[in-house]
Amino acid sequence: MSKTAALADDNIIAPVRSTDTGANTRAAIQTWTGKAIAEQIHAKQLSAAYRLFMYHRATRQPTLRDMYTKGSNTLGDSVLSVKIGEEHVVVAQSEEYLRNLGKDLRGTRSSDLKFATANSLHDLYDECLALKRPAYARYISSLSDQNVYWEVLILPLAADDRSPPIFTMCCAAMLSEKIDVLQILYDRSPVGIVAAVPIMNGQNKTDDARILTLNAKARQILKQDASRGRMHTVGELVRYLGESLRWSATNTSSDGQATNVEYRNPVGELFVMTIELVNQIVLITIAERGKPDAGEIKTSNRFARLLGLG
């Protein structure tokens, strides 16, 4: 859903990064269900669509007709798919969705879209239909090199009130304005801050995390400027610390849900990196520090394993 989507030809949509290609790849995506959906939604059009869905769900399974009774204009960016066998086939999309993607997906099957974002959304579509419940998600699109953050609401809809749901309506909105606000707050911090979204593998475990934003202090500490290539994942960041900056980890410890990793650079300057999961966001802070206490490296937290220290 990005204007920077790489279009390989008239029939194929290709992700920006080759590592996001393939039927087994998954996106940096976060999901919420149940009461948490109303608490997490930001966009007004998603909130309106959710309220309309829940109004009808109070008495029965919502139908496709229910979502269009007040006009599709209230849905904003949206795409409608129907499940046929194991496939999800796109049958309709809003003008806003078409304009943002720059491609008409009507008639496209889920098996035609073999990249990380599409694969993760396919999984969510299946779950929503099977459990007959909506889901809310945020993700970084595989089709953009700008780390654009999206929120989507996925609604399972039936053809009539006597049938199980076979349609999924996906309403989407960009969270760039929220990111801009966060960037301003981050850039006033005296410590480096990196925010990333966990990437889940096929076993629903964290493989890595896709970087969402770095503040000005983090760019200064990490010597990141326009002449250097963009780092996309926490794994790339960790390799950059060792291979490019030649930092060495001297100690790792855990404090509740946070993991602290102490580093020393080649000239003896000391830094501490703290990693913790906050509302499904991997939050990393990097700050200068005095001489660390002696001790062996401990790797008792899963984020230590994420950093390759376990």
C-alpha positions in Angstrom: 0.0 0.0 0.0 2.8 2.4 -0.7 3.6 4.6 -3.7 7.1 3.2 -3.4 6.0 -0.3 -4.1 8.3 -2.1 -6.5 6.2 -3.4 -9.4 8.1 -6.1 -11.2 5.6 -6.2 -14.0 1.8 -5.8 -14.6 1.0 -8.9 -12.7 3.5 -9.1 -9.9 4.0 -6.9 -6.8 7.6 -7.3 -5.4 8.9 -6.2 -2.0 11.7 -3.8 -1.7 14.0 -6.2 0.1 14.7 -9.7 -1.4 14.6 -11.2 2.1 10.8 -10.4 2.2 10.2 -12.5 -0.8 8.7 -16.0 -0.6 5.7 -17.9 0.7 7.4 -18.5 4.1 8.4 -14.9 4.9 6.5 -12.9 7.5 6.3 -9.2 8.2 7.0 -7.1 11.3 3.4 -7.2 12.5 1.6 -6.7 15.8 -2.0 -7.9 16.4 -4.7 -7.3 18.9 -8.1 -8.9 19.4 -11.1 -8.6 21.7 -11.4 -5.4 23.9 -7.9 -4.3 23.1 -8.9 -3.4 19.5 -10.9 -0.4 20.6 -8.1 0.7 22.9 -5.4 0.5 20.1 -7.2 2.0 17.0 -6.0 5.4 16.0 -7.7 6.3 12.7 -11.3 7.6 12.8 -12.4 5.6 9.8 -11.1 2.4 11.4 -12.9 3.2 14.6 -16.1 3.9 12.8 -15.9 0.7 10.9 -15.2 -1.2 14.1 -18.2 0.4 15.9 -20.5 -0.5 12.9 -19.3 -4.1 12.9 -19.7 -4.5 16.7 -23.2 -2.9 16.6 -24.4 -5.8 14.3 -22.3 -8.4 16.1 -24.2 -7.8 19.3 -27.1 -9.9 17.8 -25.6 -11.9 14.9 -22.6 -12.4 12.6 -22.2 -9.2 10.6 -22.8 -9.4 6.9 -21.3 -7.7 3.9 -24.5 -5.7 3.4 -24.2 -4.4 7.0 -20.9 -2.6 6.3 -22.2 -0.8 3.2 -25.6 0.4 4.6 -24.1 3.8 5.5 -21.9 4.0 2.4 -18.5 2.7 1.7 -17.0 6.2 1.9 -16.7 5.9 5.7 -14.3 3.0 5.3 -11.4 4.9 3.8 -8.6 2.7 2.5 -10.2 -0.8 2.2 -9.9 -4.0 0.3 -12.5 -6.8 0.3 -11.6 -10.4 -0.3 -13.6 -13.7 -0.4 -12.2 -17.1 0.6 -12.4 -19.8 -2.0 -10.8 -23.0 -0.8 -7.4 -22.0 0.6 -7.3 -18.8 -1.4 -8.3 -15.3 -0.6 -9.4 -13.5 -3.7 -9.7 -9.7 -3.9 -13.1 -8.7 -5.2 -13.2 -5.0 -4.4 -11.0 -2.2 -3.3 -11.7 1.5 -2.5 -10.5 4.4 -4.6 -8.2 5.4 -1.8 -6.6 2.0 -1.6 -6.1 1.9 -5.4 -4.6 5.3 -5.4 -2.1 4.5 -2.5 -1.1 1.1 -3.9 -1.1 2.3 -7.5 -2.4 -1.1 -8.7 -5.8 -2.7 -9.2 -5.7 -6.0 -7.2 -9.3 -7.1 -8.1 -9.1 -10.8 -9.1 -5.7 -11.3 -7.4 -5.3 -14.5 -5.3 -3.4 -14.7 -2.1 -1.1 -17.2 -3.7 -0.1 -14.5 -6.2 1.2 -12.3 -3.4 4.2 -14.1 -2.1 5.9 -11.6 0.2 6.1 -10.9 3.9 3.2 -8.4 4.4 0.8 -10.4 2.3 1.7 -13.7 4.0 1.1 -12.3 7.5 -2.2 -10.7 6.4 -3.2 -14.0 4.8 -2.6 -15.7 8.2 -4.8 -13.1 9.9 -7.5 -13.4 7.4 -7.7 -17.2 8.0 -7.8 -16.7 11.8 -10.5 -14.0 11.6 -12.7 -16.3 9.5 -12.1 -19.4 11.5 -12.8 -17.7 14.9 -15.5 -15.3 13.5 -13.9 -12.3 15.2 -12.2 -9.1 14.0 -8.5 -8.4 14.4 -6.5 -5.2 14.6 -2.8 -5.0 13.4 0.0 -2.7 12.8 2.9 -3.4 10.4 5.7 -2.0 8.3 5.0 -2.6 4.7 7.3 -4.9 2.7 6.6 -2.6 -0.3 8.3 0.5 1.0 11.9 1.3 1.8 10.8 4.2 4.1 9.6 2.0 7.1 6.1 3.3 6.7 3.9 2.1 9.6 0.3 1.0 8.9 -2.7 0.1 11.0 -5.4 -2.3 9.7 -8.7 -3.6 10.9 -9.8 -7.0 9.5 -13.5 -7.8 9.7 -14.9 -11.3 9.0 -18.3 -10.9 7.1 -20.9 -13.4 6.0 -23.1 -13.4 2.9 -26.2 -13.5 5.1 -27.0 -13.9 8.8 -27.4 -17.7 8.5 -24.0 -18.4 6.9 -20.5 -18.5 8.3 -18.2 -15.6 7.3 -16.4 -16.0 3.9 -15.5 -12.3 3.3 -12.7 -10.3 4.9 -12.8 -6.5 4.8 -9.4 -5.0 5.5 -9.6 -1.2 6.4 -6.2 0.5 6.5 -4.7 3.8 7.6 -1.1 5.2 7.7 0.4 6.1 11.1 3.0 8.5 9.7 1.5 11.5 11.6 1.9 9.6 14.9 5.4 8.6 14.0 6.3 12.3 13.2 5.1 13.3 16.8 7.1 10.5 18.3 10.2 11.5 16.3 10.0 15.0 17.8 9.9 13.6 21.3 12.7 11.1 20.6 15.0 13.8 19.2 14.8 15.8 22.4 16.0 12.8 24.4 19.6 12.9 25.8 19.9 9.1 25.1 19.7 7.3 21.8 16.4 5.6 21.1 15.5 3.0 18.6 12.0 1.6 18.2 11.4 -1.7 16.3 8.6 -4.0 15.5 9.1 -7.8 16.3 9.2 -10.1 13.3 7.5 -13.5 14.0 8.6 -16.7 12.3 6.3 -19.6 11.3 6.4 -20.9 14.9 5.1 -17.6 16.3 8.5 -16.8 17.9 10.6 -13.7 17.5 13.3 -14.0 14.9 14.3 -10.3 14.7 12.7 -6.9 14.8 12.2 -4.3 12.0 13.5 -0.9 12.9 10.8 1.8 12.8 12.7 4.9 13.8 16.0 6.1 15.3 16.2 9.5 17.1 18.9 12.1 16.5 21.0 11.0 19.5 21.0 7.3 18.3 22.2 8.4 14.9 25.0 10.4 16.5 26.1 7.6 18.7 25.9 5.0 15.9 27.5 7.4 13.4 24.6 7.1 11.1 24.4 9.8 8.4 23.0 10.1 4.9 26.2 8.6 3.4 25.6 5.2 5.2 23.0 2.6 4.1 19.8 2.4 6.1 19.6 -0.3 8.8 16.3 -2.2 8.5 16.5 -4.7 11.4 17.8 -5.0 15.0 20.0 -7.9 13.7 21.6 -5.6 11.1 22.1 -3.0 13.9 23.9 -5.6 16.1 26.1 -6.7 13.3 26.9 -3.1 12.5 28.0 -2.5 16.1 30.5 -5.3 15.9 31.6 -5.2 12.3 31.6 -1.5 11.4 31.9 0.3 14.8 34.0 -2.6 16.3 32.1 -2.4 19.6 32.6 -5.4 21.9 30.0 -6.6 24.5 31.5 -6.7 28.0 28.5 -7.6 30.1 24.8 -8.6 29.8 22.2 -8.5 32.6 18.5 -8.6 33.0 16.3 -6.2 35.1 12.7 -7.4 35.0 11.6 -7.4 31.3 14.6 -5.3 30.3 18.0 -6.6 29.0 21.1 -4.4 29.5 24.1 -5.0 27.3 27.3 -3.1 28.1 29.6 -2.2 25.2 33.2 -0.8 24.8 34.3 0.8 21.6 37.9 0.6 20.3 39.0 3.8 22.1 37.7 2.6 25.5 34.4 4.6 25.6 31.6 2.7 27.3 27.9 2.5 26.4 24.9 0.6 27.7 22.1 -0.7 25.5 18.8 -1.5 27.1 16.2 -3.6 25.3 12.6 -4.1 26.4 9.2 -4.9 24.9 6.7 -2.1 25.4 3.2 -2.7 24.0 4.6 -5.0 21.3 7.3 -2.5 20.4 10.9 -3.4 20.9 12.4 -0.2 22.6 16.1 0.1 22.6 18.0 2.9 24.4 21.7 3.6 24.0 23.6 5.8 26.5 27.2 6.6 27.5 28.2 5.1 30.8 31.1 5.0 33.2 33.3 1.9 33.9 31.2 -1.2 34.1 31.2 -3.6 37.1 33.3 -6.7 36.6 31.3 -9.8 36.0 30.6 -12.6 33.5 28.2 -12.1 30.6 24.7 -13.4 31.5 22.2 -14.2 28.9 19.0 -15.0 30.8 16.6 -12.9 28.6 15.2 -13.7 25.1 16.3 -10.2 23.9 19.9 -11.2 24.7 19.4 -14.1 22.2 18.0 -11.6 19.7 21.3 -9.7 20.0 23.2 -12.9 19.4 24.6 -13.0 22.9 22.9 -16.2 24.0 
